[in-house]
Amino acid sequence: MGNGAKAAHKREKAGAKVAGKGESSQLKSNAAAQTIQCETCKATFQGTSKQPQLQLHVDSKHSKSDFKTCFPKFVAA
Ligand SMILES: [Zn+2]
């Protein structure tokens, strides 16, 4: 009996620590603000950027390269 109460108390303490740090909420906002990065020059773009904007970058900066080389992870919405 005594042991169970002790464990519950311990868990409660650990949970409070995480909440106080606000780590989980920060992770969430980081995912929302995820950036798109050009694999060729490492330039970053807002995660909300559309393919034409990125294509513009490829055309102006890497005219000898192509979209898939610069943004292999980009998935058109
Ligand atoms: Zn680039």
N, CA, C, O and the ligand as a Tripos MOL2 file, in Angstrom:
@<TRIPOS>MOLECULE
protein
  309   307    78     0     0
PROTEIN
NO_CHARGES

@<TRIPOS>ATOM
      1 N           0.8490   -1.2170    0.0000 N.3       1 MET1
      2 CA          0.0000    0.0000    0.0000 C.3       1 MET1
      3 C           0.8700    1.2470    0.0000 C.2       1 MET1
      4 O           0.7030    2.1580   -0.8110 O.2       1 MET1
      5 N           1.8060    1.2500    0.9440 N.am      2 GLY2
      6 CA          2.6800    2.4250    1.0870 C.3       2 GLY2
      7 C           3.5130    2.6460   -0.1620 C.2       2 GLY2
      8 O           3.7660    3.7810   -0.5650 O.2       2 GLY2
      9 N           3.9300    1.5560   -0.7600 N.am      3 ASN3
     10 CA          4.7660    1.6690   -1.9480 C.3       3 ASN3
     11 C           4.0250    2.3150   -3.1170 C.2       3 ASN3
     12 O           4.5810    3.1450   -3.8360 O.2       3 ASN3
     13 N           2.7670    1.9220   -3.2960 N.am      4 GLY4
     14 CA          1.9680    2.4470   -4.4010 C.3       4 GLY4
     15 C           1.8180    3.9520   -4.3100 C.2       4 GLY4
     16 O           1.9550    4.6550   -5.3120 O.2       4 GLY4
     17 N           1.5410    4.4440   -3.1350 N.am      5 ALA5
     18 CA          1.3640    5.8790   -2.9360 C.3       5 ALA5
     19 C           2.6560    6.6270   -3.2410 C.2       5 ALA5
     20 O           2.6410    7.7320   -3.7830 O.2       5 ALA5
     21 N           3.7650    6.0050   -2.8820 N.am      6 LYS6
     22 CA          5.0660    6.6260   -3.0920 C.3       6 LYS6
     23 C           5.3510    6.7850   -4.5960 C.2       6 LYS6
     24 O           5.8290    7.8230   -5.0540 O.2       6 LYS6
     25 N           5.0370    5.7090   -5.3480 N.am      7 ALA7
     26 CA          5.2900    5.7190   -6.7870 C.3       7 ALA7
     27 C           4.4380    6.7760   -7.4790 C.2       7 ALA7
     28 O           4.9130    7.4810   -8.3690 O.2       7 ALA7
     29 N           3.1890    6.8820   -7.0690 N.am      8 ALA8
     30 CA          2.2880    7.8580   -7.6690 C.3       8 ALA8
     31 C           2.7990    9.2740   -7.4250 C.2       8 ALA8
     32 O           2.7270   10.1400   -8.2970 O.2       8 ALA8
     33 N           3.3080    9.4800   -6.2410 N.am      9 HIS9
     34 CA          3.8250   10.8060   -5.8860 C.3       9 HIS9
     35 C           5.0360   11.1420   -6.7510 C.2       9 HIS9
     36 O           5.1950   12.2750   -7.2070 O.2       9 HIS9
     37 N           5.8760   10.1540   -6.9650 N.am     10 LYS10
     38 CA          7.0910   10.3450   -7.7600 C.3      10 LYS10
     39 C           6.7310   10.7430   -9.1960 C.2      10 LYS10
     40 O           7.3220   11.6530   -9.7760 O.2      10 LYS10
     41 N           5.7420   10.0320   -9.7490 N.am     11 ARG11
     42 CA          5.3230   10.2790  -11.1170 C.3      11 ARG11
     43 C           4.7760   11.7110  -11.2560 C.2      11 ARG11
     44 O           5.0450   12.4030  -12.2380 O.2      11 ARG11
     45 N           4.0170   12.1240  -10.2640 N.am     12 GLU12
     46 CA          3.4120   13.4450  -10.2770 C.3      12 GLU12
     47 C           4.4950   14.5230  -10.3260 C.2      12 GLU12
     48 O           4.3800   15.5250  -11.0310 O.2      12 GLU12
     49 N           5.5440   14.2790   -9.5530 N.am     13 LYS13
     50 CA          6.6500   15.2330   -9.4780 C.3      13 LYS13
     51 C           7.3430   15.3550  -10.8390 C.2      13 LYS13
     52 O           7.6560   16.4550  -11.2950 O.2      13 LYS13
     53 N           7.5740   14.2020  -11.4750 N.am     14 ALA14
     54 CA          8.2550   14.1890  -12.7690 C.3      14 ALA14
     55 C           7.4210   14.9130  -13.8170 C.2      14 ALA14
     56 O           7.9510   15.6410  -14.6560 O.2      14 ALA14
     57 N           6.1270   14.7070  -13.7600 N.am     15 GLY15
     58 CA          5.2410   15.3470  -14.7260 C.3      15 GLY15
     59 C           5.2680   16.8530  -14.5840 C.2      15 GLY15
     60 O           5.2510   17.5740  -15.5810 O.2      15 GLY15
     61 N           5.3110   17.3310  -13.3550 N.am     16 ALA16
     62 CA          5.3430   18.7600  -13.0960 C.3      16 ALA16
     63 C           6.6190   19.3790  -13.6460 C.2      16 ALA16
     64 O           6.6210   20.5130  -14.1250 O.2      16 ALA16
     65 N           7.6870   18.6280  -13.5720 N.am     17 LYS17
     66 CA          8.9810   19.1300  -14.0480 C.3      17 LYS17
     67 C           8.9320   19.3670  -15.5610 C.2      17 LYS17
     68 O           9.3910   20.3970  -16.0550 O.2      17 LYS17
     69 N           8.3700   18.4010  -16.2810 N.am     18 VAL18
     70 CA          8.2830   18.5190  -17.7380 C.3      18 VAL18
     71 C           7.3900   19.6950  -18.1270 C.2      18 VAL18
     72 O           7.7220   20.4650  -19.0280 O.2      18 VAL18
     73 N           6.2530   19.8250  -17.4380 N.am     19 ALA19
     74 CA          5.3120   20.8970  -17.7390 C.3      19 ALA19
     75 C           5.9540   22.2530  -17.4840 C.2      19 ALA19
     76 O           5.7390   23.2050  -18.2350 O.2      19 ALA19
     77 N           6.7510   22.3310  -16.4080 N.am     20 GLY20
     78 CA          7.4020   23.5870  -16.0580 C.3      20 GLY20
     79 C           8.3940   24.0250  -17.1170 C.2      20 GLY20
     80 O           8.5470   25.2170  -17.3840 O.2      20 GLY20
     81 N           9.0600   23.0690  -17.7130 N.am     21 LYS21
     82 CA         10.0490   23.3870  -18.7470 C.3      21 LYS21
     83 C           9.3750   23.8050  -20.0530 C.2      21 LYS21
     84 O           9.9410   24.5580  -20.8450 O.2      21 LYS21
     85 N           8.1650   23.3050  -20.2610 N.am     22 GLY22
     86 CA          7.4400   23.6450  -21.4770 C.3      22 GLY22
     87 C           8.0620   23.0230  -22.7110 C.2      22 GLY22
     88 O           7.9460   23.5590  -23.8140 O.2      22 GLY22
     89 N           8.7240   21.8870  -22.5210 N.am     23 GLU23
     90 CA          9.4090   21.2630  -23.6430 C.3      23 GLU23
     91 C           8.4460   20.7260  -24.6990 C.2      23 GLU23
     92 O           8.6650   20.8810  -25.9000 O.2      23 GLU23
     93 N           7.3710   20.0900  -24.2200 N.am     24 SER24
     94 CA          6.4570   19.4660  -25.1730 C.3      24 SER24
     95 C           5.7650   20.5010  -26.0590 C.2      24 SER24
     96 O           5.5500   20.2560  -27.2460 O.2      24 SER24
     97 N           5.4160   21.6570  -25.4880 N.am     25 SER25
     98 CA          4.7330   22.6780  -26.2830 C.3      25 SER25
     99 C           5.6880   23.3070  -27.2850 C.2      25 SER25
    100 O           5.2780   23.7150  -28.3720 O.2      25 SER25
    101 N           6.9680   23.3850  -26.9150 N.am     26 GLN26
    102 CA          7.9450   23.9710  -27.8320 C.3      26 GLN26
    103 C           8.1690   23.0450  -29.0260 C.2      26 GLN26
    104 O           8.3090   23.4950  -30.1640 O.2      26 GLN26
    105 N           8.1980   21.7560  -28.7440 N.am     27 LEU27
    106 CA          8.3660   20.7870  -29.8240 C.3      27 LEU27
    107 C           7.2460   20.9220  -30.8450 C.2      27 LEU27
    108 O           7.4680   20.8250  -32.0520 O.2      27 LEU27
    109 N           6.0550   21.1440  -30.3420 N.am     28 LYS28
    110 CA          4.8850   21.2720  -31.1980 C.3      28 LYS28
    111 C           5.0160   22.4740  -32.1330 C.2      28 LYS28
    112 O           4.7610   22.3620  -33.3320 O.2      28 LYS28
    113 N           5.4140   23.6190  -31.5850 N.am     29 SER29
    114 CA          5.5230   24.8230  -32.4050 C.3      29 SER29
    115 C           6.6880   24.7150  -33.3840 C.2      29 SER29
    116 O           6.6450   25.2860  -34.4730 O.2      29 SER29
    117 N           7.7320   23.9790  -32.9910 N.am     30 ASN30
    118 CA          8.8490   23.7840  -33.9050 C.3      30 ASN30
    119 C           8.4110   23.0130  -35.1390 C.2      30 ASN30
    120 O           8.8300   23.3120  -36.2570 O.2      30 ASN30
    121 N           7.5810   22.0400  -34.9260 N.am     31 ALA31
    122 CA          7.0930   21.2380  -36.0450 C.3      31 ALA31
    123 C           6.2510   22.1020  -36.9850 C.2      31 ALA31
    124 O           6.3000   21.9400  -38.2050 O.2      31 ALA31
    125 N           5.4880   23.0100  -36.4090 N.am     32 ALA32
    126 CA          4.6370   23.8790  -37.2180 C.3      32 ALA32
    127 C           5.4720   24.8540  -38.0310 C.2      32 ALA32
    128 O           5.1140   25.2180  -39.1510 O.2      32 ALA32
    129 N           6.6010   25.2740  -37.4460 N.am     33 ALA33
    130 CA          7.4470   26.2510  -38.1210 C.3      33 ALA33
    131 C           8.5760   25.5620  -38.8810 C.2      33 ALA33
    132 O           9.6120   26.1670  -39.1580 O.2      33 ALA33
    133 N           8.3690   24.3260  -39.2050 N.am     34 GLN34
    134 CA          9.3870   23.5440  -39.8930 C.3      34 GLN34
    135 C           9.7990   24.2310  -41.1920 C.2      34 GLN34
    136 O           8.9570   24.7190  -41.9450 O.2      34 GLN34
    137 N          11.0870   24.2610  -41.4380 N.am     35 THR35
    138 CA         11.5630   24.9330  -42.6340 C.3      35 THR35
    139 C          11.9560   23.9400  -43.7100 C.2      35 THR35
    140 O          12.2480   22.7760  -43.4390 O.2      35 THR35
    141 N          11.9530   24.4300  -44.9300 N.am     36 ILE36
    142 CA         12.3950   23.6380  -46.0650 C.3      36 ILE36
    143 C          13.8110   24.1070  -46.3790 C.2      36 ILE36
    144 O          14.0680   25.3080  -46.4620 O.2      36 ILE36
    145 N          14.7210   23.1650  -46.5510 N.am     37 GLN37
    146 CA         16.0960   23.5490  -46.8050 C.3      37 GLN37
    147 C          16.5740   23.0510  -48.1550 C.2      37 GLN37
    148 O          16.3270   21.9140  -48.5560 O.2      37 GLN37
    149 N          17.2670   23.9460  -48.8390 N.am     38 CYS38
    150 CA         17.8580   23.5780  -50.1250 C.3      38 CYS38
    151 C          19.0790   22.7110  -49.8520 C.2      38 CYS38
    152 O          19.9970   23.1270  -49.1460 O.2      38 CYS38
    153 N          19.0870   21.5180  -50.4060 N.am     39 GLU39
    154 CA         20.1810   20.5860  -50.1600 C.3      39 GLU39
    155 C          21.4710   21.0440  -50.8370 C.2      39 GLU39
    156 O          22.5580   20.6090  -50.4570 O.2      39 GLU39
    157 N          21.3580   21.9020  -51.8180 N.am     40 THR40
    158 CA         22.5270   22.3340  -52.5650 C.3      40 THR40
    159 C          23.2730   23.4650  -51.8660 C.2      40 THR40
    160 O          24.4960   23.4040  -51.7340 O.2      40 THR40
    161 N          22.5570   24.4990  -51.4150 N.am     41 CYS41
    162 CA         23.2250   25.6420  -50.7870 C.3      41 CYS41
    163 C          22.8130   25.8440  -49.3430 C.2      41 CYS41
    164 O          23.2760   26.7810  -48.6930 O.2      41 CYS41
    165 N          21.9470   24.9790  -48.8300 N.am     42 LYS42
    166 CA         21.5090   25.0040  -47.4310 C.3      42 LYS42
    167 C          20.6840   26.2440  -47.0800 C.2      42 LYS42
    168 O          20.5020   26.5580  -45.9030 O.2      42 LYS42
    169 N          20.1970   26.9320  -48.0790 N.am     43 ALA43
    170 CA         19.3050   28.0570  -47.8060 C.3      43 ALA43
    171 C          18.0000   27.5120  -47.2520 C.2      43 ALA43
    172 O          17.5400   26.4450  -47.6610 O.2      43 ALA43
    173 N          17.4040   28.2460  -46.3220 N.am     44 THR44
    174 CA         16.1560   27.7640  -45.7330 C.3      44 THR44
    175 C          14.9740   28.6140  -46.1640 C.2      44 THR44
    176 O          15.0980   29.8140  -46.4080 O.2      44 THR44
    177 N          13.8390   27.9640  -46.2490 N.am     45 PHE45
    178 CA         12.5910   28.6010  -46.6580 C.3      45 PHE45
    179 C          11.5080   28.2250  -45.6650 C.2      45 PHE45
    180 O          11.5690   27.1720  -45.0310 O.2      45 PHE45
    181 N          10.5300   29.0820  -45.5370 N.am     46 GLN46
    182 CA          9.4190   28.7840  -44.6350 C.3      46 GLN46
    183 C           8.7440   27.4880  -45.0560 C.2      46 GLN46
    184 O           8.6150   27.1800  -46.2410 O.2      46 GLN46
    185 N           8.3140   26.7330  -44.0360 N.am     47 GLY47
    186 CA          7.6600   25.4640  -44.3050 C.3      47 GLY47
    187 C           6.3940   25.6160  -45.1280 C.2      47 GLY47
    188 O           5.8900   24.6510  -45.7030 O.2      47 GLY47
    189 N           5.8860   26.8450  -45.1770 N.am     48 THR48
    190 CA          4.6510   27.1020  -45.9300 C.3      48 THR48
    191 C           4.9350   27.4540  -47.3930 C.2      48 THR48
    192 O           4.0120   27.6900  -48.1730 O.2      48 THR48
    193 N           6.2220   27.4870  -47.7550 N.am     49 SER49
    194 CA          6.5790   27.8450  -49.1230 C.3      49 SER49
    195 C           5.9680   26.8750  -50.1250 C.2      49 SER49
    196 O           5.8750   25.6720  -49.8800 O.2      49 SER49
    197 N           5.5640   27.4230  -51.2390 N.am     50 LYS50
    198 CA          4.9730   26.5830  -52.2840 C.3      50 LYS50
    199 C           6.0320   26.2400  -53.3260 C.2      50 LYS50
    200 O           7.0670   26.8980  -53.4330 O.2      50 LYS50
    201 N           5.7470   25.2130  -54.0720 N.am     51 GLN51
    202 CA          6.7200   24.7280  -55.0520 C.3      51 GLN51
    203 C           7.2160   25.8080  -56.0260 C.2      51 GLN51
    204 O           8.4090   25.8430  -56.3290 O.2      51 GLN51
    205 N           6.3330   26.6930  -56.5290 N.am     52 PRO52
    206 CA          6.8080   27.7400  -57.4490 C.3      52 PRO52
    207 C           7.8810   28.6340  -56.8300 C.2      52 PRO52
    208 O           8.8150   29.0510  -57.5160 O.2      52 PRO52
    209 N           7.7490   28.9290  -55.5340 N.am     53 GLN53
    210 CA          8.7390   29.7630  -54.8520 C.3      53 GLN53
    211 C          10.0880   29.0630  -54.8050 C.2      53 GLN53
    212 O          11.1310   29.6790  -55.0210 O.2      53 GLN53
    213 N          10.0510   27.7650  -54.5190 N.am     54 LEU54
    214 CA         11.2770   26.9820  -54.4340 C.3      54 LEU54
    215 C          11.8700   26.7780  -55.8270 C.2      54 LEU54
    216 O          13.0880   26.7800  -56.0070 O.2      54 LEU54
    217 N          10.9930   26.6060  -56.7960 N.am     55 GLN55
    218 CA         11.4410   26.4430  -58.1820 C.3      55 GLN55
    219 C          12.1740   27.7020  -58.6380 C.2      55 GLN55
    220 O          13.1540   27.6340  -59.3800 O.2      55 GLN55
    221 N          11.6770   28.8550  -58.1790 N.am     56 LEU56
    222 CA         12.2970   30.1380  -58.5040 C.3      56 LEU56
    223 C          13.7360   30.1730  -57.9850 C.2      56 LEU56
    224 O          14.6440   30.6650  -58.6550 O.2      56 LEU56
    225 N          13.9170   29.6460  -56.7880 N.am     57 HIS57
    226 CA         15.2500   29.5810  -56.1820 C.3      57 HIS57
    227 C          16.1490   28.6690  -57.0160 C.2      57 HIS57
    228 O          17.2940   29.0150  -57.3060 O.2      57 HIS57
    229 N          15.6320   27.5200  -57.3940 N.am     58 VAL58
    230 CA         16.4080   26.5740  -58.1980 C.3      58 VAL58
    231 C          16.8050   27.2300  -59.5210 C.2      58 VAL58
    232 O          17.9540   27.1280  -59.9520 O.2      58 VAL58
    233 N          15.8480   27.9030  -60.1590 N.am     59 ASP59
    234 CA         16.1110   28.5280  -61.4510 C.3      59 ASP59
    235 C          17.1610   29.6260  -61.3540 C.2      59 ASP59
    236 O          18.0160   29.7500  -62.2310 O.2      59 ASP59
    237 N          17.1000   30.4300  -60.2800 N.am     60 SER60
    238 CA         18.0190   31.5600  -60.1870 C.3      60 SER60
    239 C          19.3750   31.1860  -59.6020 C.2      60 SER60
    240 O          20.3970   31.7560  -59.9850 O.2      60 SER60
    241 N          19.3870   30.2330  -58.6790 N.am     61 LYS61
    242 CA         20.6540   29.8910  -58.0050 C.3      61 LYS61
    243 C          21.3230   28.6540  -58.5780 C.2      61 LYS61
    244 O          22.5490   28.5540  -58.6040 O.2      61 LYS61
    245 N          20.5170   27.7260  -59.0320 N.am     62 HIS62
    246 CA         21.0840   26.4530  -59.4820 C.3      62 HIS62
    247 C          20.5040   26.0670  -60.8450 C.2      62 HIS62
    248 O          19.8980   25.0080  -61.0090 O.2      62 HIS62
    249 N          20.7090   26.9490  -61.8020 N.am     63 SER63
    250 CA         20.1130   26.7140  -63.1210 C.3      63 SER63
    251 C          20.6200   25.4220  -63.7670 C.2      63 SER63
    252 O          19.9730   24.8700  -64.6570 O.2      63 SER63
    253 N          21.7960   24.9430  -63.3070 N.am     64 LYS64
    254 CA         22.3200   23.6940  -63.8750 C.3      64 LYS64
    255 C          21.8130   22.4710  -63.1030 C.2      64 LYS64
    256 O          22.0420   21.3270  -63.4950 O.2      64 LYS64
    257 N          21.1260   22.7440  -62.0080 N.am     65 SER65
    258 CA         20.5780   21.6550  -61.2070 C.3      65 SER65
    259 C          19.0720   21.5770  -61.4360 C.2      65 SER65
    260 O          18.5290   22.2700  -62.2960 O.2      65 SER65
    261 N          18.4120   20.7360  -60.6670 N.am     66 ASP66
    262 CA         16.9490   20.7030  -60.8050 C.3      66 ASP66
    263 C          16.2660   20.6240  -59.4430 C.2      66 ASP66
    264 O          16.9070   20.4670  -58.4040 O.2      66 ASP66
    265 N          14.9650   20.7380  -59.4880 N.am     67 PHE67
    266 CA         14.1720   20.8270  -58.2630 C.3      67 PHE67
    267 C          14.4010   19.6490  -57.3200 C.2      67 PHE67
    268 O          14.5840   19.8350  -56.1170 O.2      67 PHE67
    269 N          14.3910   18.4470  -57.8700 N.am     68 LYS68
    270 CA         14.5270   17.2420  -57.0410 C.3      68 LYS68
    271 C          15.8820   17.1750  -56.3590 C.2      68 LYS68
    272 O          16.0020   16.6070  -55.2730 O.2      68 LYS68
    273 N          16.9010   17.7470  -56.9800 N.am     69 THR69
    274 CA         18.2320   17.7270  -56.3820 C.3      69 THR69
    275 C          18.2960   18.6850  -55.1960 C.2      69 THR69
    276 O          18.9140   18.3820  -54.1760 O.2      69 THR69
    277 N          17.6540   19.8390  -55.3390 N.am     70 CYS70
    278 CA         17.6890   20.8490  -54.2830 C.3      70 CYS70
    279 C          16.7150   20.5290  -53.1530 C.2      70 CYS70
    280 O          17.0240   20.7470  -51.9810 O.2      70 CYS70
    281 N          15.5620   20.0210  -53.5000 N.am     71 PHE71
    282 CA         14.5270   19.7560  -52.4840 C.3      71 PHE71
    283 C          13.9970   18.3340  -52.5940 C.2      71 PHE71
    284 O          12.8260   18.1310  -52.9160 O.2      71 PHE71
    285 N          14.8600   17.3370  -52.3240 N.am     72 PRO72
    286 CA         14.4240   15.9400  -52.4800 C.3      72 PRO72
    287 C          13.2940   15.5570  -51.5390 C.2      72 PRO72
    288 O          12.5280   14.6310  -51.8090 O.2      72 PRO72
    289 N          13.1980   16.3020  -50.4020 N.am     73 LYS73
    290 CA         12.1730   15.9230  -49.4210 C.3      73 LYS73
    291 C          10.8690   16.6620  -49.6280 C.2      73 LYS73
    292 O           9.8810   16.3940  -48.9440 O.2      73 LYS73
    293 N          10.8640   17.6000  -50.5790 N.am     74 PHE74
    294 CA          9.6420   18.3830  -50.7570 C.3      74 PHE74
    295 C           8.5490   17.5470  -51.4210 C.2      74 PHE74
    296 O           8.7520   16.8960  -52.4460 O.2      74 PHE74
    297 N           7.3920   17.6000  -50.7890 N.am     75 VAL75
    298 CA          6.2400   16.8900  -51.3480 C.3      75 VAL75
    299 C           5.1840   17.9230  -51.7040 C.2      75 VAL75
    300 O           4.6790   18.6300  -50.8320 O.2      75 VAL75
    301 N           4.8580   18.0090  -52.9650 N.am     76 ALA76
    302 CA          3.8590   18.9760  -53.4010 C.3      76 ALA76
    303 C           2.5150   18.7070  -52.7350 C.2      76 ALA76
    304 O           2.0340   17.5750  -52.6980 O.2      76 ALA76
    305 N           1.9270   19.7710  -52.2150 N.am     77 ALA77
    306 CA          0.6390   19.6160  -51.5200 C.3      77 ALA77
    307 C          -0.4770   19.3520  -52.5150 C.2      77 ALA77
    308 O          -1.6320   19.1950  -52.1200 O.2      77 ALA77
    309 ZN         19.8680   26.5020  -53.1430 Zn       78 ZN78
@<TRIPOS>BOND
     1     1     2 1
     2     2     3 1
     3     3     4 2
     4     3     5 am
     5     5     6 1
     6     6     7 1
     7     7     8 2
     8     7     9 am
     9     9    10 1
    10    10    11 1
    11    11    12 2
    12    11    13 am
    13    13    14 1
    14    14    15 1
    15    15    16 2
    16    15    17 am
    17    17    18 1
    18    18    19 1
    19    19    20 2
    20    19    21 am
    21    21    22 1
    22    22    23 1
    23    23    24 2
    24    23    25 am
    25    25    26 1
    26    26    27 1
    27    27    28 2
    28    27    29 am
    29    29    30 1
    30    30    31 1
    31    31    32 2
    32    31    33 am
    33    33    34 1
    34    34    35 1
    35    35    36 2
    36    35    37 am
    37    37    38 1
    38    38    39 1
    39    39    40 2
    40    39    41 am
    41    41    42 1
    42    42    43 1
    43    43    44 2
    44    43    45 am
    45    45    46 1
    46    46    47 1
    47    47    48 2
    48    47    49 am
    49    49    50 1
    50    50    51 1
    51    51    52 2
    52    51    53 am
    53    53    54 1
    54    54    55 1
    55    55    56 2
    56    55    57 am
    57    57    58 1
    58    58    59 1
    59    59    60 2
    60    59    61 am
    61    61    62 1
    62    62    63 1
    63    63    64 2
    64    63    65 am
    65    65    66 1
    66    66    67 1
    67    67    68 2
    68    67    69 am
    69    69    70 1
    70    70    71 1
    71    71    72 2
    72    71    73 am
    73    73    74 1
    74    74    75 1
    75    75    76 2
    76    75    77 am
    77    77    78 1
    78    78    79 1
    79    79    80 2
    80    79    81 am
    81    81    82 1
    82    82    83 1
    83    83    84 2
    84    83    85 am
    85    85    86 1
    86    86    87 1
    87    87    88 2
    88    87    89 am
    89    89    90 1
    90    90    91 1
    91    91    92 2
    92    91    93 am
    93    93    94 1
    94    94    95 1
    95    95    96 2
    96    95    97 am
    97    97    98 1
    98    98    99 1
    99    99   100 2
   100    99   101 am
   101   101   102 1
   102   102   103 1
   103   103   104 2
   104   103   105 am
   105   105   106 1
   106   106   107 1
   107   107   108 2
   108   107   109 am
   109   109   110 1
   110   110   111 1
   111   111   112 2
   112   111   113 am
   113   113   114 1
   114   114   115 1
   115   115   116 2
   116   115   117 am
   117   117   118 1
   118   118   119 1
   119   119   120 2
   120   119   121 am
   121   121   122 1
   122   122   123 1
   123   123   124 2
   124   123   125 am
   125   125   126 1
   126   126   127 1
   127   127   128 2
   128   127   129 am
   129   129   130 1
   130   130   131 1
   131   131   132 2
   132   131   133 am
   133   133   134 1
   134   134   135 1
   135   135   136 2
   136   135   137 am
   137   137   138 1
   138   138   139 1
   139   139   140 2
   140   139   141 am
   141   141   142 1
   142   142   143 1
   143   143   144 2
   144   143   145 am
   145   145   146 1
   146   146   147 1
   147   147   148 2
   148   147   149 am
   149   149   150 1
   150   150   151 1
   151   151   152 2
   152   151   153 am
   153   153   154 1
   154   154   155 1
   155   155   156 2
   156   155   157 am
   157   157   158 1
   158   158   159 1
   159   159   160 2
   160   159   161 am
   161   161   162 1
   162   162   163 1
   163   163   164 2
   164   163   165 am
   165   165   166 1
   166   166   167 1
   167   167   168 2
   168   167   169 am
   169   169   170 1
   170   170   171 1
   171   171   172 2
   172   171   173 am
   173   173   174 1
   174   174   175 1
   175   175   176 2
   176   175   177 am
   177   177   178 1
   178   178   179 1
   179   179   180 2
   180   179   181 am
   181   181   182 1
   182   182   183 1
   183   183   184 2
   184   183   185 am
   185   185   186 1
   186   186   187 1
   187   187   188 2
   188   187   189 am
   189   189   190 1
   190   190   191 1
   191   191   192 2
   192   191   193 am
   193   193   194 1
   194   194   195 1
   195   195   196 2
   196   195   197 am
   197   197   198 1
   198   198   199 1
   199   199   200 2
   200   199   201 am
   201   201   202 1
   202   202   203 1
   203   203   204 2
   204   203   205 am
   205   205   206 1
   206   206   207 1
   207   207   208 2
   208   207   209 am
   209   209   210 1
   210   210   211 1
   211   211   212 2
   212   211   213 am
   213   213   214 1
   214   214   215 1
   215   215   216 2
   216   215   217 am
   217   217   218 1
   218   218   219 1
   219   219   220 2
   220   219   221 am
   221   221   222 1
   222   222   223 1
   223   223   224 2
   224   223   225 am
   225   225   226 1
   226   226   227 1
   227   227   228 2
   228   227   229 am
   229   229   230 1
   230   230   231 1
   231   231   232 2
   232   231   233 am
   233   233   234 1
   234   234   235 1
   235   235   236 2
   236   235   237 am
   237   237   238 1
   238   238   239 1
   239   239   240 2
   240   239   241 am
   241   241   242 1
   242   242   243 1
   243   243   244 2
   244   243   245 am
   245   245   246 1
   246   246   247 1
   247   247   248 2
   248   247   249 am
   249   249   250 1
   250   250   251 1
   251   251   252 2
   252   251   253 am
   253   253   254 1
   254   254   255 1
   255   255   256 2
   256   255   257 am
   257   257   258 1
   258   258   259 1
   259   259   260 2
   260   259   261 am
   261   261   262 1
   262   262   263 1
   263   263   264 2
   264   263   265 am
   265   265   266 1
   266   266   267 1
   267   267   268 2
   268   267   269 am
   269   269   270 1
   270   270   271 1
   271   271   272 2
   272   271   273 am
   273   273   274 1
   274   274   275 1
   275   275   276 2
   276   275   277 am
   277   277   278 1
   278   278   279 1
   279   279   280 2
   280   279   281 am
   281   281   282 1
   282   282   283 1
   283   283   284 2
   284   283   285 am
   285   285   286 1
   286   286   287 1
   287   287   288 2
   288   287   289 am
   289   289   290 1
   290   290   291 1
   291   291   292 2
   292   291   293 am
   293   293   294 1
   294   294   295 1
   295   295   296 2
   296   295   297 am
   297   297   298 1
   298   298   299 1
   299   299   300 2
   300   299   301 am
   301   301   302 1
   302   302   303 1
   303   303   304 2
   304   303   305 am
   305   305   306 1
   306   306   307 1
   307   307   308 2
@<TRIPOS>SUBSTRUCTURE
     1 MET1         2 RESIDUE 1 A MET
     2 GLY2         6 RESIDUE 1 A GLY
     3 ASN3        10 RESIDUE 1 A ASN
     4 GLY4        14 RESIDUE 1 A GLY
     5 ALA5        18 RESIDUE 1 A ALA
     6 LYS6        22 RESIDUE 1 A LYS
     7 ALA7        26 RESIDUE 1 A ALA
     8 ALA8        30 RESIDUE 1 A ALA
     9 HIS9        34 RESIDUE 1 A HIS
    10 LYS10       38 RESIDUE 1 A LYS
    11 ARG11       42 RESIDUE 1 A ARG
    12 GLU12       46 RESIDUE 1 A GLU
    13 LYS13       50 RESIDUE 1 A LYS
    14 ALA14       54 RESIDUE 1 A ALA
    15 GLY15       58 RESIDUE 1 A GLY
    16 ALA16       62 RESIDUE 1 A ALA
    17 LYS17       66 RESIDUE 1 A LYS
    18 VAL18       70 RESIDUE 1 A VAL
    19 ALA19       74 RESIDUE 1 A ALA
    20 GLY20       78 RESIDUE 1 A GLY
    21 LYS21       82 RESIDUE 1 A LYS
    22 GLY22       86 RESIDUE 1 A GLY
    23 GLU23       90 RESIDUE 1 A GLU
    24 SER24       94 RESIDUE 1 A SER
    25 SER25       98 RESIDUE 1 A SER
    26 GLN26      102 RESIDUE 1 A GLN
    27 LEU27      106 RESIDUE 1 A LEU
    28 LYS28      110 RESIDUE 1 A LYS
    29 SER29      114 RESIDUE 1 A SER
    30 ASN30      118 RESIDUE 1 A ASN
    31 ALA31      122 RESIDUE 1 A ALA
    32 ALA32      126 RESIDUE 1 A ALA
    33 ALA33      130 RESIDUE 1 A ALA
    34 GLN34      134 RESIDUE 1 A GLN
    35 THR35      138 RESIDUE 1 A THR
    36 ILE36      142 RESIDUE 1 A ILE
    37 GLN37      146 RESIDUE 1 A GLN
    38 CYS38      150 RESIDUE 1 A CYS
    39 GLU39      154 RESIDUE 1 A GLU
    40 THR40      158 RESIDUE 1 A THR
    41 CYS41      162 RESIDUE 1 A CYS
    42 LYS42      166 RESIDUE 1 A LYS
    43 ALA43      170 RESIDUE 1 A ALA
    44 THR44      174 RESIDUE 1 A THR
    45 PHE45      178 RESIDUE 1 A PHE
    46 GLN46      182 RESIDUE 1 A GLN
    47 GLY47      186 RESIDUE 1 A GLY
    48 THR48      190 RESIDUE 1 A THR
    49 SER49      194 RESIDUE 1 A SER
    50 LYS50      198 RESIDUE 1 A LYS
    51 GLN51      202 RESIDUE 1 A GLN
    52 PRO52      206 RESIDUE 1 A PRO
    53 GLN53      210 RESIDUE 1 A GLN
    54 LEU54      214 RESIDUE 1 A LEU
    55 GLN55      218 RESIDUE 1 A GLN
    56 LEU56      222 RESIDUE 1 A LEU
    57 HIS57      226 RESIDUE 1 A HIS
    58 VAL58      230 RESIDUE 1 A VAL
    59 ASP59      234 RESIDUE 1 A ASP
    60 SER60      238 RESIDUE 1 A SER
    61 LYS61      242 RESIDUE 1 A LYS
    62 HIS62      246 RESIDUE 1 A HIS
    63 SER63      250 RESIDUE 1 A SER
    64 LYS64      254 RESIDUE 1 A LYS
    65 SER65      258 RESIDUE 1 A SER
    66 ASP66      262 RESIDUE 1 A ASP
    67 PHE67      266 RESIDUE 1 A PHE
    68 LYS68      270 RESIDUE 1 A LYS
    69 THR69      274 RESIDUE 1 A THR
    70 CYS70      278 RESIDUE 1 A CYS
    71 PHE71      282 RESIDUE 1 A PHE
    72 PRO72      286 RESIDUE 1 A PRO
    73 LYS73      290 RESIDUE 1 A LYS
    74 PHE74      294 RESIDUE 1 A PHE
    75 VAL75      298 RESIDUE 1 A VAL
    76 ALA76      302 RESIDUE 1 A ALA
    77 ALA77      306 RESIDUE 1 A ALA
    78 ZN78       309 GROUP 0 **** ****
